[in-house]
Amino acid sequence: MKNSNKPNKLIIWDFDGVIADSEHLWVKNWVEALHNLKHIDLDDKQTEYYIRGKADKTKEDLLQKDYPDLTFDNEFLQTLKANEIRLIASELFITPDVENIFKDNNFTHCIATGATAEKNALKIRQLGLEKYFTEQNMFTAYDVKHGKPAPDLFLYAAAQMGYSPQNSVIIEDSLAGICAGCAAGIPVIAYIGATGNNSAEYAECCRAEGAEYVVDTMPKVYDILQKFFYI
């Protein structure tokens, strides 16, 4: 039965690079682990293709397709995990003003991230966001067959929350995520305020992938939500 008090619009949040300025941390972690443990050096274009904005399982699939001898052994995985835990504890900070949007009850909120459920929950606890996000409104690439840039995760999150793509909006930072949102038929606001993203060149890349709006602060995101998505 439909809840008549339910907000008309769902905001689907990416986490890394949006809720927290953290995507660059995980990218660096992977690039360094590949260099130090597997002797694979990725240039900027390869890093964008294999690593940025993608779930670990997607990174592994893409890399193993082009590096058939590459294995993700226990040493590699444990090194990644240990560094992630350290970085979450010491370098994970909430994006300024994003919590003002979480407090807006005119929207329903959920997270759709490439991280594992365990890692996502750890980040939520670190930032003190448990009052907004629980396991009932957090979804990961491990809930679906294909991660970003496939649309599966966003479609799954919307369906689980009881919203159609037409009544949803995505806030993303990565090109893979923007591509996924557009493939899902959901409007995308590209947030480019995170480390390494705030440039005219990256803004143009976001538009080329299909983002409807490209902004670099959360007050600007909120302004767009209020102007174009309040119904």
Secondary structure, 3 states (H helix, E strand, C coil): CCCCCCCCEEEEECCECCCECCHHHHHHHHHHHHHHHHCCCCCHHHHHHHCCCCCHHHHHHHHHHHCCCCCCCHHHHHHHHHHHHHHHHHHCCECCCHHHHHCCCCEEEEEEECCCHHHHHHHHHHHCCCCCCCHHHEEEHHHCCCCCCCCHHHHHHHHHHCCCHHHEEEEECCHHHHHHHHHCCCCEEEECCCCCCCCHHHHHHHHHHCCCEEECCHHHHHHHHHHHCCC
